[in-house]
Amino acid sequence: MCGIVGATSERRVSGILLEGLKRLEYRGYDSAGIAVIDKSQHLQTIKRTGKVQALADAIDETPVDGTIGIAHTRWATHGGVTERNAHPHLSEHEIAVVHNGIIENHETLREQLQALGYEFVSQTDTEVIAHLIHHERKTHNDLLDALKAAVRQLEGAYGTVVMDTKDPERLVVARSGSPLVIGVGIGENFVASDQLALLPVTRKFIYLEEGDVADINRSDIKIYDSANEAVEREVIDSDVNYDAGGKGQYRHFMLKEIHEQPIAVRNALEGRLSETTVLDDAFGEGAADLFKTIEHVQIIACGTSYHAGMVAKYWLESMANISCNVEIASEFRYRQSFVRPNSLLVTISQSGETADTLAALRLSKEMGYRGSLTICNVATSSMVRESDLAFMTRAGAEIGVASTKAFTTQLTGLLMLTVAIGKYRGMNEQQQAAIVKALQTLPAKLEEAVELDTEIEALAPDFASKDHSLFLGRGNQYPIAMEGALKLKEISYIHAEAYAAGELKHGPLALIDEEMPVIVVAPNNELLEKLKSNVEEVRARGGIMYVFSDKNARFTSDDTMNVLNVCHCDEVIAPIVYTIPLQLLSYYVAIIKGTDVDQPRNLAKSVTVE
């Protein structure tokens, strides 16, 4: 995933583009670049590896002067971190392109274009788009027509913006799988991958829909849908506030990051889904070839990431028809283990530097695993560099020590992995499409869950004098209960334990009394009636319960039970949705307890020592 900014104006645009890139740097910061068309109709291009500031410093030394331009900040996918691989990509010093997403058939197109005489200077899939449009320009007088002809040949996901020195007052754009937004100005117009990039110059936005192409100049915007029909898209006035690195309106980073989860998950999905399946290249080049051979998955992680892995075990075994083991990294590396034939090792880490998990990854290279995949939030981390494949969660910077958006984006990636592996193990097209549809609804469902903030805050005083608590869940909600317990103990210092609800009668019922709050995760799934029986076991022994329940599950509040209704959602994404209320509960209980929410005692964000 990357950040795109484009502008066409009567004024110099380099400052607008740079400011936009700084605001999108959370989307990628291994390299950045800018291209403008000057008064002589020549392309001026500057690229730098590293953060956007390196590009800004270069522009200070060698200014670029033009009233139309595009810029990009990159997460490396195809090709390493080099200036040649940085965007924008050019063709014959006439066409300039920036792009988000993955072009799945880029190798085939590259061979075809090389046969036509085009020379490739990068390892990226994006350069294919630049040369393809240049080639189509030879038979299409209009730049937009050339773009339309080119995108018909692309397979995968893309949000792309194109300039042409032969038509130096237009930006043409196409969206398929990767969002683009047009900023509407006065005597100038803009385009970006996120409205945040354009807030300094406009508050009016047009969100392109799937399959749209658009033709943008400084005074006009024309949009065509996937059927090539001219359409009008609504202009929306935005009231979004941007805060580059602070807490903004929030009291703590943790609360800010809880509220950022809908956007973080939307970013994790961006460019990785077709209408009916998950794109293999979301996990890196060669993923499809590896996934076709996999017969077992071994997940290694620590803490919150371990809980994400436990949820994935339910998904992989029930939907992808593949066996899966999950193990804590510190245990895995110090015991003799058995490697099943054709096993994929999956490591999960927010930082990519977690000491035990990294050591387990390195140990695995001597153990005969078929391949390795890391699910990680830091593109430059050791785990990303040392794994065969990588899925970047795109959560953005997470400042609070207690992981929130890193966890939900890990779960999102693991559900996509379930589809990516499952389609080679008997998961039919209907099943794939159903999961993709559920994933597409996920950001909106998380927004609904975040709206429970005020109701959950009202429950927190009940925990002011409590020293212990019990969390219960069944099926794939059991690991979510474990994560809820971890969050509560991390930041409120209340002792919390989680159990599979069916285990109550095997010991934990002895703990139940009016001083032990019991938090229950109760989506409306096939285990609901079993869970209701477990709830009655607690009620019969005088326990006080807090039930996070699907609104259709028919729980009723009374003197012994506080019911908080969570939005109805597809069962497959319920573990992700139900994470949010538990995070909010732990946050507001910590506020009542007066602890240091963002930096709880004895803990650190990235555990880089054993």
C-alpha positions in Angstrom: 0.0 0.0 0.0 1.2 3.5 -0.9 0.2 7.1 -0.8 -0.8 9.0 -3.9 -1.2 12.7 -4.4 -1.9 14.6 -7.7 -2.7 18.2 -8.5 -3.5 20.4 -11.5 -3.6 24.1 -10.8 -2.7 27.7 -11.8 -0.1 27.8 -9.0 3.1 25.8 -8.4 2.0 22.4 -7.0 5.2 20.9 -5.6 4.5 22.2 -2.1 0.9 20.8 -2.2 2.2 17.4 -3.3 4.9 17.3 -0.6 2.5 18.3 2.2 0.1 15.6 0.9 2.9 13.0 1.0 3.7 13.9 4.6 0.1 13.3 5.6 0.1 9.9 3.8 3.5 8.8 5.2 1.7 6.3 7.5 0.9 4.4 4.3 4.5 3.9 3.3 7.8 5.5 3.9 10.6 3.4 2.3 10.8 5.8 -0.7 9.0 8.8 -2.2 9.0 10.6 -5.5 7.5 13.5 -7.4 7.0 14.4 -11.1 5.8 17.6 -12.5 5.4 18.9 -16.1 7.2 22.2 -16.4 6.4 25.2 -18.7 8.5 23.6 -21.5 6.3 20.5 -21.3 9.1 18.4 -19.9 8.9 16.0 -17.0 10.9 17.0 -13.9 11.2 13.9 -11.6 12.9 13.5 -8.2 12.9 10.3 -6.2 14.5 9.4 -2.9 14.7 6.3 -0.6 13.7 6.8 3.0 11.0 9.1 4.4 9.3 12.0 2.7 11.7 14.5 4.3 14.5 13.1 2.2 12.5 14.0 -0.9 11.7 17.4 0.5 15.4 18.1 1.1 16.2 17.1 -2.4 13.5 19.4 -3.8 14.9 22.3 -1.7 18.3 21.7 -3.4 16.7 21.2 -6.9 13.3 22.8 -7.1 10.7 21.4 -9.4 8.5 24.0 -11.1 5.2 23.1 -12.6 1.4 23.6 -12.2 0.5 19.9 -12.7 2.1 17.0 -10.9 1.9 13.6 -9.2 3.7 12.2 -6.1 3.9 9.0 -4.2 5.2 7.5 -1.0 5.8 3.7 -1.1 5.5 0.5 0.8 7.8 -1.8 -1.2 6.0 -4.8 -2.7 7.5 -5.7 -6.1 11.2 -4.9 -6.0 13.4 -3.6 -3.2 13.8 -0.2 -1.7 15.7 1.7 -4.4 15.2 5.0 -6.2 14.6 3.1 -9.4 11.8 1.2 -7.8 10.3 4.4 -6.3 7.3 6.0 -8.0 6.5 7.9 -10.3 7.4 5.5 -13.1 8.0 6.9 -16.6 7.7 5.7 -20.2 9.9 7.4 -22.8 9.9 10.6 -20.6 6.4 11.3 -21.7 4.1 9.2 -19.5 4.3 9.4 -15.7 2.4 7.0 -13.5 1.8 6.5 -9.7 -0.1 3.4 -8.6 -1.4 1.6 -5.5 -2.3 -2.1 -5.6 -0.9 -5.2 -7.3 -1.0 -6.0 -11.0 -1.2 -9.8 -11.0 -0.4 -10.3 -14.7 2.6 -7.9 -14.7 5.1 -10.6 -15.8 3.1 -11.5 -18.9 2.6 -7.8 -19.8 6.3 -7.1 -19.2 7.3 -9.8 -21.6 4.8 -8.4 -24.2 6.1 -4.9 -23.8 9.7 -5.9 -24.0 9.0 -7.7 -27.2 7.6 -4.3 -28.5 11.0 -2.7 -27.6 10.2 -1.1 -24.2 13.1 -1.1 -21.7 12.3 -1.7 -18.0 14.5 0.1 -15.4 12.7 -1.1 -12.3 11.5 -4.4 -10.7 8.0 -3.1 -10.1 4.7 -4.1 -11.5 3.8 -0.4 -11.8 6.2 0.3 -14.6 4.1 -2.0 -16.8 1.2 0.5 -16.6 3.4 3.4 -17.8 4.7 1.5 -20.8 1.3 0.0 -21.6 -0.3 3.4 -21.6 2.5 4.8 -23.8 1.9 2.0 -26.2 -1.8 2.5 -26.3 -1.3 6.2 -26.9 0.1 5.4 -30.3 -3.3 4.2 -31.4 -5.5 6.5 -29.3 -5.5 10.2 -29.8 -7.0 10.8 -26.4 -5.1 10.1 -23.2 -8.2 8.9 -21.4 -9.0 6.5 -24.1 -5.4 5.1 -23.9 -5.9 4.7 -20.1 -9.2 2.8 -20.6 -7.6 0.5 -23.2 -4.7 -0.1 -20.8 -6.7 -0.9 -17.7 -8.8 -3.5 -19.7 -5.6 -5.5 -19.9 -4.7 -5.3 -16.2 -5.5 -8.1 -13.7 -5.5 -7.4 -10.0 -6.0 -4.2 -8.1 -5.0 -0.7 -8.9 -5.6 2.9 -8.1 -3.5 4.8 -10.6 -2.9 8.4 -11.7 -1.4 9.3 -15.1 0.2 12.4 -16.7 1.3 12.9 -20.3 3.7 15.7 -21.5 1.7 15.7 -24.8 -1.4 16.7 -22.9 0.0 18.7 -20.0 -3.1 20.0 -18.3 -4.8 16.7 -17.5 -4.6 14.0 -14.9 -6.4 10.8 -15.8 -7.1 8.2 -13.1 -8.6 4.7 -12.7 -9.8 2.9 -9.7 -10.2 -0.9 -9.3 -9.7 -2.3 -5.8 -7.7 0.7 -4.5 -9.6 3.8 -3.4 -9.0 7.2 -4.9 -10.6 10.5 -3.9 -10.9 13.6 -6.0 -10.5 17.0 -4.2 -12.6 19.8 -5.7 -11.0 23.2 -5.7 -11.6 26.6 -7.3 -9.5 26.9 -10.4 -7.7 23.8 -9.3 -8.5 20.1 -8.7 -6.7 17.3 -6.9 -6.6 13.5 -6.5 -5.3 11.3 -3.6 -5.5 7.9 -2.1 -6.9 9.4 1.1 -8.7 12.7 1.8 -6.2 13.5 4.6 -3.6 14.4 2.0 -5.8 17.2 0.6 -7.3 18.8 3.7 -5.0 21.9 3.5 -6.4 22.7 0.0 -10.0 21.6 -0.1 -12.9 20.3 2.0 -14.9 19.0 -1.0 -14.4 15.5 -2.1 -15.7 13.0 -4.7 -15.1 9.3 -3.9 -14.6 7.2 -7.0 -16.5 4.0 -7.1 -15.2 0.6 -8.2 -14.3 0.6 -12.0 -14.5 4.4 -12.3 -12.1 6.3 -14.5 -11.8 10.1 -14.4 -10.5 13.0 -16.4 -9.3 15.9 -14.3 -8.1 19.4 -15.3 -8.0 22.6 -13.3 -11.5 23.6 -14.2 -13.4 20.4 -14.9 -13.9 16.8 -13.7 -15.4 14.1 -15.8 -16.1 10.6 -14.4 -17.0 7.4 -16.3 -18.2 4.2 -14.7 -17.3 0.6 -15.4 -19.7 0.5 -18.3 -18.0 3.6 -19.8 -21.0 5.8 -19.1 -20.6 9.4 -18.0 -21.7 9.6 -14.4 -22.1 12.3 -11.7 -20.7 11.4 -8.3 -21.7 13.2 -5.1 -19.5 16.0 -3.9 -19.1 15.6 -0.1 -18.1 18.3 2.3 -15.6 16.9 4.8 -15.3 17.9 8.5 -12.4 15.5 9.2 -9.6 16.9 11.3 -6.0 15.8 10.7 -3.4 15.4 13.4 0.0 14.3 12.1 1.3 12.6 15.2 -0.4 13.8 18.4 -3.5 12.5 20.2 -5.8 15.0 18.4 -9.2 15.1 20.2 -8.4 12.0 22.3 -7.1 11.8 25.8 -4.7 9.0 25.1 -3.1 7.4 22.1 -4.8 4.1 22.9 -8.3 5.6 22.6 -7.2 7.3 19.3 -6.0 4.0 18.0 -9.1 2.2 19.0 -11.1 4.8 17.0 -8.7 4.4 14.0 -9.5 0.8 13.5 -12.1 1.1 10.8 -9.6 3.1 8.7 -6.7 0.8 9.5 -8.7 -2.3 8.5 -9.9 -0.5 5.3 -6.2 0.1 4.6 -5.3 -3.5 5.2 -8.0 -4.6 2.7 -7.0 -2.0 0.1 -6.0 -3.4 -3.3 -6.0 -7.0 -2.0 -9.5 -8.2 -2.9 -11.2 -8.8 -6.2 -15.0 -9.0 -6.2 -14.9 -12.7 -5.4 -11.5 -13.7 -3.9 -8.3 -12.6 -2.2 -5.4 -11.8 -4.5 -2.5 -14.1 -3.9 0.0 -11.3 -4.5 -1.2 -9.7 -1.3 1.2 -12.0 0.4 4.1 -11.4 -1.9 5.5 -12.6 -5.2 5.3 -16.4 -5.5 2.6 -16.8 -2.9 0.3 -18.8 -5.2 3.0 -21.3 -6.0 3.8 -21.8 -2.3 0.1 -22.0 -1.2 -0.7 -24.7 -3.7 1.8 -27.0 -2.0 0.9 -26.3 1.7 -0.6 -29.2 3.7 -0.2 -27.7 7.2 0.2 -24.3 8.9 2.3 -23.6 12.0 1.7 -20.2 13.6 4.3 -18.7 15.9 3.6 -15.5 17.9 3.6 -13.8 21.3 1.0 -12.0 23.4 -1.7 -10.3 21.4 -0.3 -11.7 18.2 -0.6 -15.2 19.6 -4.3 -14.6 20.2 -4.7 -13.6 16.6 -3.1 -16.9 15.6 -5.5 -18.8 17.8 -8.5 -17.3 16.0 -6.8 -18.1 12.7 -6.6 -21.8 13.7 -10.4 -21.9 13.8 -10.7 -20.2 10.4 -8.0 -22.3 8.7 -9.3 -25.7 9.9 -13.0 -25.0 9.4 -12.9 -23.1 6.1 -9.6 -23.8 4.4 -9.6 -27.5 5.3 -6.0 -27.4 6.5 -4.5 -28.4 9.8 -3.0 -25.7 11.9 -1.0 -25.5 15.1 -0.4 -22.3 17.1 2.4 -22.0 19.6 4.0 -19.3 21.8 7.3 -18.4 20.3 9.2 -18.6 23.6 8.0 -22.2 24.0 8.5 -23.2 20.3 12.2 -22.3 20.2 13.1 -24.2 23.3 11.5 -27.6 22.7 11.9 -30.4 20.2 9.1 -30.1 17.7 7.9 -32.1 14.7 7.6 -30.5 11.3 4.8 -31.9 9.2 5.4 -32.4 5.5 4.8 -29.3 3.3 4.3 -27.0 6.3 4.0 -23.2 6.1 5.5 -21.3 9.1 3.5 -18.1 9.8 5.0 -15.6 12.2 2.9 -12.7 13.6 4.4 -9.5 15.0 3.4 -5.8 15.1 7.0 -4.6 15.1 8.7 -7.5 13.2 11.4 -7.4 15.8 9.9 -9.5 18.7 12.9 -11.4 19.9 11.4 -14.8 20.6 9.3 -14.8 17.3 12.3 -13.7 15.3 14.5 -16.4 16.8 11.7 -19.0 16.0 11.7 -17.8 12.4 15.5 -18.2 12.2 15.3 -21.6 13.8 12.7 -22.7 11.4 15.0 -22.3 8.4 16.9 -25.3 9.7 13.8 -27.4 10.3 12.5 -28.2 6.9 9.5 -25.9 6.5 8.2 -25.5 3.0 8.2 -21.7 3.4 7.7 -18.8 5.7 5.2 -15.9 5.9 5.2 -13.0 8.3 2.2 -10.9 9.2 3.7 -7.6 10.3 3.2 -3.8 10.5 6.8 -2.7 9.8 8.0 -3.1 6.2 11.7 -2.6 7.1 11.7 -5.1 10.0 13.9 -8.2 10.4 10.9 -10.6 10.0 9.8 -9.0 6.7 13.4 -9.2 5.4 14.0 -12.7 6.5 10.6 -14.3 5.5 9.8 -15.8 2.1 6.5 -13.9 2.0 5.1 -11.0 4.0 1.7 -9.5 4.6 1.9 -5.9 5.7 -1.0 -5.0 8.0 -0.8 -1.3 7.2 -2.1 -0.4 10.7 0.0 2.8 10.8 2.0 3.9 13.8 0.7 2.4 17.0 1.9 4.4 20.0 0.0 2.9 22.8 1.8 -0.1 24.4 -1.5 -2.1 24.5 -2.0 -3.3 20.9 -5.4 -2.4 19.4 -5.4 -1.7 15.7 -2.4 -3.9 15.1 -4.5 -6.8 16.4 -7.5 -6.2 14.3 -5.4 -5.8 11.1 -3.6 -9.0 11.9 -6.9 -10.8 12.2 -8.0 -9.2 8.9 -4.8 -10.5 7.2 -5.3 -14.0 8.7 -8.8 -14.2 7.4 -7.5 -13.2 4.0 -4.8 -15.9 4.3 -7.6 -18.4 5.0 -9.1 -17.7 1.6 -5.8 -17.5 -0.2 -4.9 -21.0 1.1 -8.4 -22.4 1.1 -9.0 -21.9 -2.6 -6.3 -24.5 -3.3 -7.9 -26.9 -0.8 -11.4 -27.2 -1.9 -12.9 -23.8 -0.9 -15.4 -23.2 -3.7 -16.0 -19.8 -5.4 -19.2 -19.2 -3.5 -17.4 -19.6 -0.1 -14.6 -17.4 -1.2 -17.0 -14.7 -2.4 -19.0 -14.9 0.8 -15.9 -14.2 2.9 -14.8 -11.4 0.6 -18.3 -9.8 0.9 -18.0 -10.1 4.7 -14.6 -8.5 4.6 -15.9 -5.6 2.5 -18.5 -4.9 5.2 -15.9 -5.0 8.0 -14.8 -1.4 8.2 -18.4 -0.2 8.5 -19.2 -2.8 11.2 -16.1 -1.6 13.2 -17.4 1.9 12.9 -20.7 0.7 14.5 -18.7 -1.1 17.2 -16.7 2.0 18.1 -20.0 3.9 18.5 -20.5 1.9 21.7 -17.9 4.1 23.4 -20.3 6.0 25.6 -22.3 3.0 26.7 -19.1 1.1 27.7 -17.7 4.1 29.5 -20.8 4.0 31.7 -20.0 0.5 32.8 -16.5 1.2 33.9 -17.2 2.5 37.4 -18.5 -1.0 38.3 -14.9 -2.2 38.2 -13.4 0.5 40.4 -13.1 -1.7 43.4 -12.5 -5.0 41.7 -9.2 -6.9 41.7 -10.1 -9.9 39.6 -12.3 -10.7 36.6 -13.2 -13.6 34.3 -13.7 -13.5 30.5 -15.7 -16.2 28.7 -16.1 -17.1 25.1 -16.7 -20.2 22.9 -15.3 -21.2 19.5 -13.3 -18.6 17.8 -14.5 -16.1 20.4 -12.5 -17.9 23.1 -9.2 -16.3 21.9 -11.1 -12.9 21.8 -12.0 -13.4 25.4 -8.3 -14.1 26.1 -7.3 -10.9 24.3 -9.9 -9.0 26.3 -8.4 -10.4 29.6 -4.9 -9.4 28.4 -6.0 -5.9 27.7 -7.7 -5.4 31.0 -4.6 -6.7 33.0 -2.2 -4.8 30.8 -3.6 -1.3 31.4 -5.8 -1.5 34.5 -3.7 -4.0 36.5 -6.8 -6.0 37.3 -6.1 -9.7 37.4 -8.0 -11.2 34.5 -8.3 -14.7 33.2 -10.1 -16.1 30.2 -11.7 -19.5 29.8 -13.6 -21.4 27.1 -17.1 -21.1 28.6 -17.6 -24.9 28.4 -14.8 -25.3 30.9 -16.6 -23.5 33.7 -17.8 -26.6 35.4 -14.2 -28.1 35.4 -12.9 -25.6 37.9 -13.4 -21.9 37.3 -16.9 -21.9 38.8 -15.2 -22.1 42.2 -14.1 -18.4 41.7 -17.6 -17.1 41.0 -19.1 -14.6 43.6 -20.4 -11.0 43.5 -16.8 -9.7 43.6 -15.8 -11.4 40.4 -17.1 -9.6 37.3 -17.7 -12.0 34.4 -17.4 -10.7 30.9 -19.1 -12.8 28.2 -18.6 -12.6 24.4 -21.8 -13.7 22.9 -22.3 -13.4 19.1 -25.3 -15.0 17.5 -23.7 -18.1 16.2 -24.2 -21.9 16.3 -22.7 -22.0 19.9 -25.1 -19.4 21.3 -27.5 -21.8 23.1 -24.5 -23.6 24.6 -23.1 -20.3 25.8 -26.5 -19.3 27.3 -26.3 -22.5 29.5 -22.9 -21.4 30.7 -24.3 -18.0 31.5 -27.0 -19.6 33.6 -24.3 -21.5 35.5 -22.7 -18.2 36.5 -26.1 -16.6 37.4 -27.0 -19.5 39.6 -23.9 -18.9 41.7 -24.4 -15.2 42.3 -22.0 -13.9 39.6 -22.4 -10.4 38.0 -22.1 -10.6 34.3 -21.3 -8.1 31.5 -22.6 -9.7 28.2 -21.4 -8.3 24.8 -24.1 -9.8 22.7 -25.4 -9.7 19.1 -28.6 -7.6 19.2 -30.5 -10.6 17.9 -29.3 -13.0 20.6 -32.1 -12.2 23.0 -30.2 -11.5 26.2 -32.0 -9.2 28.7 -30.4 -7.0 31.3 -31.4 -7.5 34.9 -29.9 -7.2 38.4 -27.2 -9.8 37.7 -26.6 -9.1 34.0 -25.6 -6.0 32.0 -26.2 -6.6 28.3 -24.6 -4.4 25.7 -25.8 -5.0 22.2 -23.2 -5.2 19.5 -24.1 -4.7 15.8 -25.2 -7.8 13.9 -22.5 -9.0 11.5 -21.4 -12.0 9.5 -20.2 -14.8 11.8 -16.9 -15.0 10.0 -15.9 -11.4 10.9 -17.4 -11.5 14.4 -14.1 -12.1 16.2 -12.8 -8.9 14.8 -15.9 -6.9 15.5 -16.2 -8.1 19.1 -12.6 -7.1 19.9 -13.6 -3.4 19.9 -16.0 -3.4 22.9 -13.4 -5.3 25.0 -10.7 -2.8 24.1 -13.0 0.1 25.1 -13.9 -1.7 28.4 -10.3 -2.1 29.3 -9.5 1.5 28.4 -12.3 3.0 30.5 -11.6 0.7 33.5 -8.0 1.9 33.4 -9.2 5.5 33.4 -11.2 4.7 36.5 -8.2 3.0 38.1 -6.0 6.0 37.3 -3.2 4.0 35.6 -0.9 5.2 32.8 -2.9 4.0 29.8 -0.4 4.5 27.1 2.7 3.4 29.0 1.6 0.8 31.6 4.1 -0.2 34.1 6.7 -2.9 33.4 5.8 -3.1 29.7 7.3 -1.9 26.4 5.9 -1.6 22.9 8.4 -3.8 21.1 9.8 -6.7 23.0 13.3 -7.1 21.5 14.9 -8.9 24.4 14.2 -12.5 25.5 
